[in-house]
Amino acid sequence: MADSYRAFSCVGSRTPTDGALGFKVNNSTPQRSKFLDAQQAAVFLGGLNFRTVLRWAREGYLPAIPVGEGKRRLWRFLETDLEGWMVSRRTGTLSPATDAPIKG
């Protein structure tokens, strides 16, 4: 058992160079996103009511992961998904070069 684990763990330590296998390996460590329940997601989104968060999840308006089946399904939310959703809904940003008022 220990030998098979050791053999498995050695596979991940190899890093092929560019072009050796036809792909580039990304050696950066991925950021783990935290799963939130509806109440935590409501706080993360700026103090929404958790029932609003659940309704938006059911309607597909908010990115969410359903857990289980049936009427009383649980919902989980990834922090990174919620952050991306909030950023995508941002309005009113000004770009100095294109949105500056024209003096005339």
HUKA-V597804 format. One record per backbone hydrogen bond with DSSP energy under -0.5 kcal/mol. CO is the residue of the C=O (numbers start at 1). NH is the residue of the N-H. E is the energy in kcal/mol with one decimal. If there is no record, write none. Layout:
co = {CO;CO}
nh = {NH;NH}
e = {E;E}
This chain:
co = {1;2;3;4;5;6;7;8;8;10;10;11;17;17;25;34;36;37;38;39;40;41;42;42;43;49;49;50;51;52;53;54;55;56;56;56;57;64;65;66;67;70;71;74;76;77;78;79;80;81;82;83;84;85;86;87;94;95;101}
nh = {5;6;7;8;9;10;11;11;12;13;14;14;20;21;27;79;77;41;42;43;44;45;47;48;46;52;53;54;55;56;57;58;59;60;61;62;60;66;76;68;74;73;73;67;65;36;82;83;84;85;86;87;88;89;89;90;96;99;103}
e = {-1.8;-2.4;-2.5;-2.1;-2.7;-1.5;-1.0;-0.5;-0.8;-1.0;-0.5;-1.1;-1.6;-0.6;-0.8;-2.1;-2.4;-2.6;-2.2;-1.8;-2.5;-2.2;-1.8;-1.7;-1.6;-0.7;-1.7;-2.2;-2.4;-2.8;-2.0;-2.5;-2.2;-0.7;-1.9;-1.3;-0.9;-0.5;-2.2;-0.5;-2.1;-0.6;-0.6;-3.4;-3.1;-2.9;-2.3;-2.6;-2.3;-2.3;-2.4;-2.4;-2.2;-0.9;-0.6;-1.3;-0.6;-2.6;-0.5}
